[in-house]
Structure formats: C-alpha cells, structure tokens
Amino acid sequence: MSQAVQDNSTLQGHLDELEKEFVELRNRVIGIKPVKKDWRRTVGMMPDDELSRKAQRLGAEWRRNGSEN
C-alpha cells in the first residue's frame, strides 16, 4: 500500500510541474506579437552570393514553368 501512496505523490509532483511549465509556455505564446510583414525587413536577409543567385534563378524558372501547367 505504501508503494501506491508513493506513486500517487510522485505522479502529483509530475502533474504539478507540468502545470507550471504549461502556464509559462502559455504566457510566452500569448505575449508573442505577430511580426509585421514588410518588404523592408526582408531586403538584405540573404547574402549576395552564388548560392543565393542560383536559388533566385531556380525559383524564377520554377514559377515560369509552374504557370504553364
């Protein structure tokens, strides 16, 4: 019987800890404000290098070919 009591107290301790973590996470999520989408924030995010230029070129090709289907 003492094992059952110990298991219940351990379980209650885990539940209490999970409830605290949930409240913290919920408060973080509620406090998050949406990012203002603006082209000025996007400019300069990718470096001007060969890989970026290739990605841009492939994206343009994909959009051109995708519009034909």
PyMOL Python script that loads the backbone (N, CA, C, O; Angstrom):
from pymol import cmd

cmd.read_pdbstr("""\
ATOM      1  N   MET A   1       0.815  -1.192   0.000  1.00  0.00           N
ATOM      2  CA  MET A   1       0.000   0.000   0.000  1.00  0.00           C
ATOM      3  C   MET A   1       0.857   1.253   0.000  1.00  0.00           C
ATOM      4  O   MET A   1       0.487   2.251  -0.618  1.00  0.00           O
ATOM      5  N   SER A   2       2.019   1.218   0.697  1.00  0.00           N
ATOM      6  CA  SER A   2       2.878   2.406   0.733  1.00  0.00           C
ATOM      7  C   SER A   2       3.421   2.725  -0.658  1.00  0.00           C
ATOM      8  O   SER A   2       3.672   3.891  -0.964  1.00  0.00           O
ATOM      9  N   GLN A   3       3.608   1.714  -1.502  1.00  0.00           N
ATOM     10  CA  GLN A   3       4.067   1.932  -2.876  1.00  0.00           C
ATOM     11  C   GLN A   3       3.025   2.729  -3.656  1.00  0.00           C
ATOM     12  O   GLN A   3       3.374   3.625  -4.426  1.00  0.00           O
ATOM     13  N   ALA A   4       1.754   2.404  -3.460  1.00  0.00           N
ATOM     14  CA  ALA A   4       0.678   3.120  -4.151  1.00  0.00           C
ATOM     15  C   ALA A   4       0.638   4.565  -3.708  1.00  0.00           C
ATOM     16  O   ALA A   4       0.442   5.456  -4.535  1.00  0.00           O
ATOM     17  N   VAL A   5       0.819   4.820  -2.423  1.00  0.00           N
ATOM     18  CA  VAL A   5       0.832   6.191  -1.901  1.00  0.00           C
ATOM     19  C   VAL A   5       2.022   6.941  -2.473  1.00  0.00           C
ATOM     20  O   VAL A   5       1.888   8.100  -2.863  1.00  0.00           O
ATOM     21  N   GLN A   6       3.172   6.310  -2.529  1.00  0.00           N
ATOM     22  CA  GLN A   6       4.364   6.944  -3.071  1.00  0.00           C
ATOM     23  C   GLN A   6       4.170   7.250  -4.555  1.00  0.00           C
ATOM     24  O   GLN A   6       4.540   8.332  -5.010  1.00  0.00           O
ATOM     25  N   ASP A   7       3.600   6.321  -5.313  1.00  0.00           N
ATOM     26  CA  ASP A   7       3.344   6.535  -6.728  1.00  0.00           C
ATOM     27  C   ASP A   7       2.407   7.712  -6.941  1.00  0.00           C
ATOM     28  O   ASP A   7       2.617   8.517  -7.848  1.00  0.00           O
ATOM     29  N   ASN A   8       1.375   7.818  -6.112  1.00  0.00           N
ATOM     30  CA  ASN A   8       0.438   8.931  -6.234  1.00  0.00           C
ATOM     31  C   ASN A   8       1.120  10.263  -5.942  1.00  0.00           C
ATOM     32  O   ASN A   8       0.860  11.243  -6.640  1.00  0.00           O
ATOM     33  N   SER A   9       1.976  10.327  -4.941  1.00  0.00           N
ATOM     34  CA  SER A   9       2.650  11.585  -4.621  1.00  0.00           C
ATOM     35  C   SER A   9       3.646  11.951  -5.723  1.00  0.00           C
ATOM     36  O   SER A   9       3.806  13.128  -6.047  1.00  0.00           O
ATOM     37  N   THR A  10       4.317  10.946  -6.302  1.00  0.00           N
ATOM     38  CA  THR A  10       5.233  11.199  -7.401  1.00  0.00           C
ATOM     39  C   THR A  10       4.459  11.684  -8.622  1.00  0.00           C
ATOM     40  O   THR A  10       4.872  12.624  -9.300  1.00  0.00           O
ATOM     41  N   LEU A  11       3.346  11.038  -8.888  1.00  0.00           N
ATOM     42  CA  LEU A  11       2.509  11.430 -10.009  1.00  0.00           C
ATOM     43  C   LEU A  11       1.993  12.857  -9.823  1.00  0.00           C
ATOM     44  O   LEU A  11       1.971  13.644 -10.768  1.00  0.00           O
ATOM     45  N   GLN A  12       1.580  13.181  -8.603  1.00  0.00           N
ATOM     46  CA  GLN A  12       1.092  14.532  -8.323  1.00  0.00           C
ATOM     47  C   GLN A  12       2.211  15.555  -8.503  1.00  0.00           C
ATOM     48  O   GLN A  12       1.976  16.656  -9.001  1.00  0.00           O
ATOM     49  N   GLY A  13       3.417  15.195  -8.101  1.00  0.00           N
ATOM     50  CA  GLY A  13       4.559  16.090  -8.288  1.00  0.00           C
ATOM     51  C   GLY A  13       4.830  16.350  -9.765  1.00  0.00           C
ATOM     52  O   GLY A  13       5.091  17.485 -10.165  1.00  0.00           O
ATOM     53  N   HIS A  14       4.765  15.290 -10.574  1.00  0.00           N
ATOM     54  CA  HIS A  14       4.958  15.442 -12.018  1.00  0.00           C
ATOM     55  C   HIS A  14       3.852  16.306 -12.625  1.00  0.00           C
ATOM     56  O   HIS A  14       4.110  17.161 -13.472  1.00  0.00           O
ATOM     57  N   LEU A  15       2.632  16.072 -12.182  1.00  0.00           N
ATOM     58  CA  LEU A  15       1.496  16.848 -12.683  1.00  0.00           C
ATOM     59  C   LEU A  15       1.645  18.324 -12.316  1.00  0.00           C
ATOM     60  O   LEU A  15       1.390  19.199 -13.144  1.00  0.00           O
ATOM     61  N   ASP A  16       2.052  18.598 -11.092  1.00  0.00           N
ATOM     62  CA  ASP A  16       2.262  19.990 -10.663  1.00  0.00           C
ATOM     63  C   ASP A  16       3.326  20.669 -11.506  1.00  0.00           C
ATOM     64  O   ASP A  16       3.169  21.826 -11.895  1.00  0.00           O
ATOM     65  N   GLU A  17       4.409  19.955 -11.790  1.00  0.00           N
ATOM     66  CA  GLU A  17       5.492  20.510 -12.596  1.00  0.00           C
ATOM     67  C   GLU A  17       5.030  20.780 -14.028  1.00  0.00           C
ATOM     68  O   GLU A  17       5.354  21.818 -14.605  1.00  0.00           O
ATOM     69  N   LEU A  18       4.276  19.847 -14.593  1.00  0.00           N
ATOM     70  CA  LEU A  18       3.747  20.043 -15.947  1.00  0.00           C
ATOM     71  C   LEU A  18       2.801  21.241 -16.010  1.00  0.00           C
ATOM     72  O   LEU A  18       2.820  22.002 -16.978  1.00  0.00           O
ATOM     73  N   GLU A  19       1.983  21.403 -14.987  1.00  0.00           N
ATOM     74  CA  GLU A  19       1.066  22.542 -14.954  1.00  0.00           C
ATOM     75  C   GLU A  19       1.835  23.866 -14.910  1.00  0.00           C
ATOM     76  O   GLU A  19       1.440  24.830 -15.566  1.00  0.00           O
ATOM     77  N   LYS A  20       2.918  23.919 -14.152  1.00  0.00           N
ATOM     78  CA  LYS A  20       3.746  25.135 -14.091  1.00  0.00           C
ATOM     79  C   LYS A  20       4.363  25.430 -15.454  1.00  0.00           C
ATOM     80  O   LYS A  20       4.355  26.571 -15.914  1.00  0.00           O
ATOM     81  N   GLU A  21       4.899  24.391 -16.096  1.00  0.00           N
ATOM     82  CA  GLU A  21       5.506  24.575 -17.416  1.00  0.00           C
ATOM     83  C   GLU A  21       4.471  25.026 -18.436  1.00  0.00           C
ATOM     84  O   GLU A  21       4.754  25.873 -19.284  1.00  0.00           O
ATOM     85  N   PHE A  22       3.268  24.458 -18.352  1.00  0.00           N
ATOM     86  CA  PHE A  22       2.207  24.848 -19.279  1.00  0.00           C
ATOM     87  C   PHE A  22       1.857  26.317 -19.111  1.00  0.00           C
ATOM     88  O   PHE A  22       1.705  27.033 -20.101  1.00  0.00           O
ATOM     89  N   VAL A  23       1.727  26.772 -17.888  1.00  0.00           N
ATOM     90  CA  VAL A  23       1.395  28.179 -17.640  1.00  0.00           C
ATOM     91  C   VAL A  23       2.490  29.084 -18.193  1.00  0.00           C
ATOM     92  O   VAL A  23       2.191  30.109 -18.807  1.00  0.00           O
ATOM     93  N   GLU A  24       3.757  28.718 -17.984  1.00  0.00           N
ATOM     94  CA  GLU A  24       4.861  29.513 -18.514  1.00  0.00           C
ATOM     95  C   GLU A  24       4.822  29.574 -20.035  1.00  0.00           C
ATOM     96  O   GLU A  24       4.959  30.649 -20.618  1.00  0.00           O
ATOM     97  N   LEU A  25       4.636  28.426 -20.679  1.00  0.00           N
ATOM     98  CA  LEU A  25       4.588  28.383 -22.138  1.00  0.00           C
ATOM     99  C   LEU A  25       3.384  29.151 -22.681  1.00  0.00           C
ATOM    100  O   LEU A  25       3.498  29.871 -23.674  1.00  0.00           O
ATOM    101  N   ARG A  26       2.246  28.998 -22.035  1.00  0.00           N
ATOM    102  CA  ARG A  26       1.046  29.712 -22.472  1.00  0.00           C
ATOM    103  C   ARG A  26       1.265  31.220 -22.384  1.00  0.00           C
ATOM    104  O   ARG A  26       0.879  31.957 -23.291  1.00  0.00           O
ATOM    105  N   ASN A  27       1.874  31.675 -21.312  1.00  0.00           N
ATOM    106  CA  ASN A  27       2.130  33.104 -21.161  1.00  0.00           C
ATOM    107  C   ASN A  27       3.110  33.607 -22.209  1.00  0.00           C
ATOM    108  O   ASN A  27       2.977  34.735 -22.683  1.00  0.00           O
ATOM    109  N   ARG A  28       4.091  32.791 -22.578  1.00  0.00           N
ATOM    110  CA  ARG A  28       5.019  33.182 -23.643  1.00  0.00           C
ATOM    111  C   ARG A  28       4.297  33.319 -24.971  1.00  0.00           C
ATOM    112  O   ARG A  28       4.499  34.291 -25.700  1.00  0.00           O
ATOM    113  N   VAL A  29       3.452  32.340 -25.282  1.00  0.00           N
ATOM    114  CA  VAL A  29       2.736  32.355 -26.557  1.00  0.00           C
ATOM    115  C   VAL A  29       1.772  33.539 -26.611  1.00  0.00           C
ATOM    116  O   VAL A  29       1.686  34.222 -27.631  1.00  0.00           O
ATOM    117  N   ILE A  30       1.062  33.778 -25.540  1.00  0.00           N
ATOM    118  CA  ILE A  30       0.122  34.897 -25.512  1.00  0.00           C
ATOM    119  C   ILE A  30       0.865  36.215 -25.672  1.00  0.00           C
ATOM    120  O   ILE A  30       0.343  37.158 -26.267  1.00  0.00           O
ATOM    121  N   GLY A  31       2.083  36.282 -25.143  1.00  0.00           N
ATOM    122  CA  GLY A  31       2.861  37.511 -25.214  1.00  0.00           C
ATOM    123  C   GLY A  31       3.524  37.754 -26.561  1.00  0.00           C
ATOM    124  O   GLY A  31       4.034  38.847 -26.805  1.00  0.00           O
ATOM    125  N   ILE A  32       3.526  36.761 -27.435  1.00  0.00           N
ATOM    126  CA  ILE A  32       4.163  36.908 -28.738  1.00  0.00           C
ATOM    127  C   ILE A  32       3.280  37.771 -29.631  1.00  0.00           C
ATOM    128  O   ILE A  32       2.081  37.530 -29.770  1.00  0.00           O
ATOM    129  N   LYS A  33       3.891  38.764 -30.220  1.00  0.00           N
ATOM    130  CA  LYS A  33       3.160  39.631 -31.133  1.00  0.00           C
ATOM    131  C   LYS A  33       3.517  39.235 -32.558  1.00  0.00           C
ATOM    132  O   LYS A  33       4.663  38.881 -32.835  1.00  0.00           O
ATOM    133  N   PRO A  34       2.543  39.292 -33.464  1.00  0.00           N
ATOM    134  CA  PRO A  34       2.841  38.922 -34.852  1.00  0.00           C
ATOM    135  C   PRO A  34       3.870  39.873 -35.458  1.00  0.00           C
ATOM    136  O   PRO A  34       3.876  41.071 -35.176  1.00  0.00           O
ATOM    137  N   VAL A  35       4.726  39.317 -36.284  1.00  0.00           N
ATOM    138  CA  VAL A  35       5.750  40.112 -36.952  1.00  0.00           C
ATOM    139  C   VAL A  35       5.095  40.894 -38.077  1.00  0.00           C
ATOM    140  O   VAL A  35       4.326  40.347 -38.867  1.00  0.00           O
ATOM    141  N   LYS A  36       5.405  42.158 -38.136  1.00  0.00           N
ATOM    142  CA  LYS A  36       4.878  42.985 -39.219  1.00  0.00           C
ATOM    143  C   LYS A  36       5.583  42.572 -40.507  1.00  0.00           C
ATOM    144  O   LYS A  36       6.809  42.634 -40.598  1.00  0.00           O
ATOM    145  N   LYS A  37       4.804  42.151 -41.499  1.00  0.00           N
ATOM    146  CA  LYS A  37       5.386  41.724 -42.766  1.00  0.00           C
ATOM    147  C   LYS A  37       5.590  42.954 -43.631  1.00  0.00           C
ATOM    148  O   LYS A  37       4.642  43.657 -43.978  1.00  0.00           O
ATOM    149  N   ASP A  38       6.822  43.192 -43.964  1.00  0.00           N
ATOM    150  CA  ASP A  38       7.183  44.396 -44.692  1.00  0.00           C
ATOM    151  C   ASP A  38       8.402  44.080 -45.550  1.00  0.00           C
ATOM    152  O   ASP A  38       9.350  43.460 -45.068  1.00  0.00           O
ATOM    153  N   TRP A  39       8.391  44.488 -46.785  1.00  0.00           N
ATOM    154  CA  TRP A  39       9.500  44.177 -47.682  1.00  0.00           C
ATOM    155  C   TRP A  39      10.803  44.766 -47.166  1.00  0.00           C
ATOM    156  O   TRP A  39      11.873  44.226 -47.445  1.00  0.00           O
ATOM    157  N   ARG A  40      10.732  45.859 -46.421  1.00  0.00           N
ATOM    158  CA  ARG A  40      11.955  46.486 -45.910  1.00  0.00           C
ATOM    159  C   ARG A  40      12.669  45.584 -44.900  1.00  0.00           C
ATOM    160  O   ARG A  40      13.890  45.648 -44.755  1.00  0.00           O
ATOM    161  N   ARG A  41      11.903  44.751 -44.211  1.00  0.00           N
ATOM    162  CA  ARG A  41      12.511  43.815 -43.259  1.00  0.00           C
ATOM    163  C   ARG A  41      13.166  42.635 -43.970  1.00  0.00           C
ATOM    164  O   ARG A  41      14.059  41.992 -43.419  1.00  0.00           O
ATOM    165  N   THR A  42      12.723  42.354 -45.187  1.00  0.00           N
ATOM    166  CA  THR A  42      13.226  41.210 -45.935  1.00  0.00           C
ATOM    167  C   THR A  42      14.487  41.539 -46.712  1.00  0.00           C
ATOM    168  O   THR A  42      15.359  40.686 -46.873  1.00  0.00           O
ATOM    169  N   VAL A  43      14.589  42.765 -47.192  1.00  0.00           N
ATOM    170  CA  VAL A  43      15.736  43.164 -48.007  1.00  0.00           C
ATOM    171  C   VAL A  43      17.021  42.963 -47.215  1.00  0.00           C
ATOM    172  O   VAL A  43      17.132  43.395 -46.068  1.00  0.00           O
ATOM    173  N   GLY A  44      17.978  42.308 -47.835  1.00  0.00           N
ATOM    174  CA  GLY A  44      19.277  42.098 -47.215  1.00  0.00           C
ATOM    175  C   GLY A  44      19.372  40.886 -46.308  1.00  0.00           C
ATOM    176  O   GLY A  44      20.422  40.650 -45.711  1.00  0.00           O
ATOM    177  N   MET A  45      18.308  40.116 -46.188  1.00  0.00           N
ATOM    178  CA  MET A  45      18.350  38.942 -45.315  1.00  0.00           C
ATOM    179  C   MET A  45      19.204  37.834 -45.911  1.00  0.00           C
ATOM    180  O   MET A  45      19.854  37.086 -45.181  1.00  0.00           O
ATOM    181  N   MET A  46      19.202  37.728 -47.239  1.00  0.00           N
ATOM    182  CA  MET A  46      20.015  36.707 -47.895  1.00  0.00           C
ATOM    183  C   MET A  46      21.286  37.363 -48.424  1.00  0.00           C
ATOM    184  O   MET A  46      21.237  38.473 -48.953  1.00  0.00           O
ATOM    185  N   PRO A  47      22.402  36.697 -48.286  1.00  0.00           N
ATOM    186  CA  PRO A  47      23.651  37.273 -48.800  1.00  0.00           C
ATOM    187  C   PRO A  47      23.648  37.297 -50.326  1.00  0.00           C
ATOM    188  O   PRO A  47      22.981  36.487 -50.970  1.00  0.00           O
ATOM    189  N   ASP A  48      24.394  38.227 -50.885  1.00  0.00           N
ATOM    190  CA  ASP A  48      24.525  38.297 -52.341  1.00  0.00           C
ATOM    191  C   ASP A  48      25.707  37.423 -52.729  1.00  0.00           C
ATOM    192  O   ASP A  48      26.828  37.905 -52.889  1.00  0.00           O
ATOM    193  N   ASP A  49      25.437  36.128 -52.879  1.00  0.00           N
ATOM    194  CA  ASP A  49      26.489  35.192 -53.264  1.00  0.00           C
ATOM    195  C   ASP A  49      25.953  34.253 -54.345  1.00  0.00           C
ATOM    196  O   ASP A  49      24.787  34.338 -54.732  1.00  0.00           O
ATOM    197  N   GLU A  50      26.794  33.383 -54.814  1.00  0.00           N
ATOM    198  CA  GLU A  50      26.428  32.486 -55.914  1.00  0.00           C
ATOM    199  C   GLU A  50      25.244  31.604 -55.542  1.00  0.00           C
ATOM    200  O   GLU A  50      24.353  31.395 -56.366  1.00  0.00           O
ATOM    201  N   LEU A  51      25.217  31.089 -54.334  1.00  0.00           N
ATOM    202  CA  LEU A  51      24.129  30.214 -53.908  1.00  0.00           C
ATOM    203  C   LEU A  51      22.789  30.957 -53.912  1.00  0.00           C
ATOM    204  O   LEU A  51      21.782  30.422 -54.375  1.00  0.00           O
ATOM    205  N   SER A  52      22.779  32.175 -53.402  1.00  0.00           N
ATOM    206  CA  SER A  52      21.543  32.966 -53.379  1.00  0.00           C
ATOM    207  C   SER A  52      21.074  33.296 -54.788  1.00  0.00           C
ATOM    208  O   SER A  52      19.881  33.217 -55.081  1.00  0.00           O
ATOM    209  N   ARG A  53      22.000  33.663 -55.657  1.00  0.00           N
ATOM    210  CA  ARG A  53      21.624  33.975 -57.039  1.00  0.00           C
ATOM    211  C   ARG A  53      21.075  32.735 -57.748  1.00  0.00           C
ATOM    212  O   ARG A  53      20.131  32.832 -58.533  1.00  0.00           O
ATOM    213  N   LYS A  54      21.669  31.564 -57.469  1.00  0.00           N
ATOM    214  CA  LYS A  54      21.184  30.327 -58.062  1.00  0.00           C
ATOM    215  C   LYS A  54      19.776  30.014 -57.552  1.00  0.00           C
ATOM    216  O   LYS A  54      18.910  29.608 -58.328  1.00  0.00           O
ATOM    217  N   ALA A  55      19.550  30.201 -56.265  1.00  0.00           N
ATOM    218  CA  ALA A  55      18.230  29.958 -55.691  1.00  0.00           C
ATOM    219  C   ALA A  55      17.199  30.888 -56.326  1.00  0.00           C
ATOM    220  O   ALA A  55      16.081  30.468 -56.625  1.00  0.00           O
ATOM    221  N   GLN A  56      17.566  32.131 -56.528  1.00  0.00           N
ATOM    222  CA  GLN A  56      16.656  33.089 -57.155  1.00  0.00           C
ATOM    223  C   GLN A  56      16.344  32.674 -58.595  1.00  0.00           C
ATOM    224  O   GLN A  56      15.190  32.710 -59.021  1.00  0.00           O
ATOM    225  N   ARG A  57      17.370  32.284 -59.330  1.00  0.00           N
ATOM    226  CA  ARG A  57      17.193  31.862 -60.718  1.00  0.00           C
ATOM    227  C   ARG A  57      16.313  30.625 -60.810  1.00  0.00           C
ATOM    228  O   ARG A  57      15.409  30.566 -61.644  1.00  0.00           O
ATOM    229  N   LEU A  58      16.571  29.629 -59.954  1.00  0.00           N
ATOM    230  CA  LEU A  58      15.769  28.406 -59.976  1.00  0.00           C
ATOM    231  C   LEU A  58      14.315  28.679 -59.584  1.00  0.00           C
ATOM    232  O   LEU A  58      13.393  28.087 -60.145  1.00  0.00           O
ATOM    233  N   GLY A  59      14.120  29.573 -58.626  1.00  0.00           N
ATOM    234  CA  GLY A  59      12.760  29.944 -58.229  1.00  0.00           C
ATOM    235  C   GLY A  59      12.012  30.607 -59.369  1.00  0.00           C
ATOM    236  O   GLY A  59      10.841  30.309 -59.602  1.00  0.00           O
ATOM    237  N   ALA A  60      12.681  31.507 -60.085  1.00  0.00           N
ATOM    238  CA  ALA A  60      12.049  32.177 -61.232  1.00  0.00           C
ATOM    239  C   ALA A  60      11.698  31.159 -62.316  1.00  0.00           C
ATOM    240  O   ALA A  60      10.614  31.223 -62.896  1.00  0.00           O
ATOM    241  N   GLU A  61      12.602  30.224 -62.593  1.00  0.00           N
ATOM    242  CA  GLU A  61      12.326  29.186 -63.594  1.00  0.00           C
ATOM    243  C   GLU A  61      11.139  28.330 -63.173  1.00  0.00           C
ATOM    244  O   GLU A  61      10.273  28.012 -63.988  1.00  0.00           O
ATOM    245  N   TRP A  62      11.103  27.963 -61.911  1.00  0.00           N
ATOM    246  CA  TRP A  62      10.022  27.131 -61.403  1.00  0.00           C
ATOM    247  C   TRP A  62       8.681  27.863 -61.534  1.00  0.00           C
ATOM    248  O   TRP A  62       7.680  27.265 -61.931  1.00  0.00           O
ATOM    249  N   ARG A  63       8.666  29.157 -61.197  1.00  0.00           N
ATOM    250  CA  ARG A  63       7.423  29.916 -61.316  1.00  0.00           C
ATOM    251  C   ARG A  63       6.980  30.022 -62.773  1.00  0.00           C
ATOM    252  O   ARG A  63       5.789  29.916 -63.066  1.00  0.00           O
ATOM    253  N   ARG A  64       7.926  30.230 -63.684  1.00  0.00           N
ATOM    254  CA  ARG A  64       7.581  30.299 -65.108  1.00  0.00           C
ATOM    255  C   ARG A  64       7.015  28.973 -65.592  1.00  0.00           C
ATOM    256  O   ARG A  64       5.979  28.950 -66.257  1.00  0.00           O
ATOM    257  N   ASN A  65       7.668  27.885 -65.274  1.00  0.00           N
ATOM    258  CA  ASN A  65       7.234  26.550 -65.725  1.00  0.00           C
ATOM    259  C   ASN A  65       5.953  26.121 -64.995  1.00  0.00           C
ATOM    260  O   ASN A  65       5.117  25.423 -65.569  1.00  0.00           O
ATOM    261  N   GLY A  66       5.804  26.523 -63.775  1.00  0.00           N
ATOM    262  CA  GLY A  66       4.612  26.161 -63.000  1.00  0.00           C
ATOM    263  C   GLY A  66       3.374  26.838 -63.534  1.00  0.00           C
ATOM    264  O   GLY A  66       2.281  26.279 -63.452  1.00  0.00           O
ATOM    265  N   SER A  67       3.522  28.040 -64.085  1.00  0.00           N
ATOM    266  CA  SER A  67       2.346  28.748 -64.593  1.00  0.00           C
ATOM    267  C   SER A  67       1.851  28.158 -65.897  1.00  0.00           C
ATOM    268  O   SER A  67       0.714  28.410 -66.295  1.00  0.00           O
ATOM    269  N   GLU A  68       2.691  27.369 -66.575  1.00  0.00           N
ATOM    270  CA  GLU A  68       2.283  26.740 -67.828  1.00  0.00           C
ATOM    271  C   GLU A  68       1.400  25.533 -67.610  1.00  0.00           C
ATOM    272  O   GLU A  68       0.631  25.161 -68.497  1.00  0.00           O
ATOM    273  N   ASN A  69       1.496  24.902 -66.425  1.00  0.00           N
ATOM    274  CA  ASN A  69       0.733  23.678 -66.148  1.00  0.00           C
ATOM    275  C   ASN A  69      -0.667  23.990 -65.695  1.00  0.00           C
ATOM    276  O   ASN A  69      -1.445  23.077 -65.419  1.00  0.00           O
TER     277      ASN A  69
END
""", "prot")
cmd.dss("prot")
cmd.show_as("cartoon", "prot")
cmd.util.cbc("prot")
cmd.orient("prot")
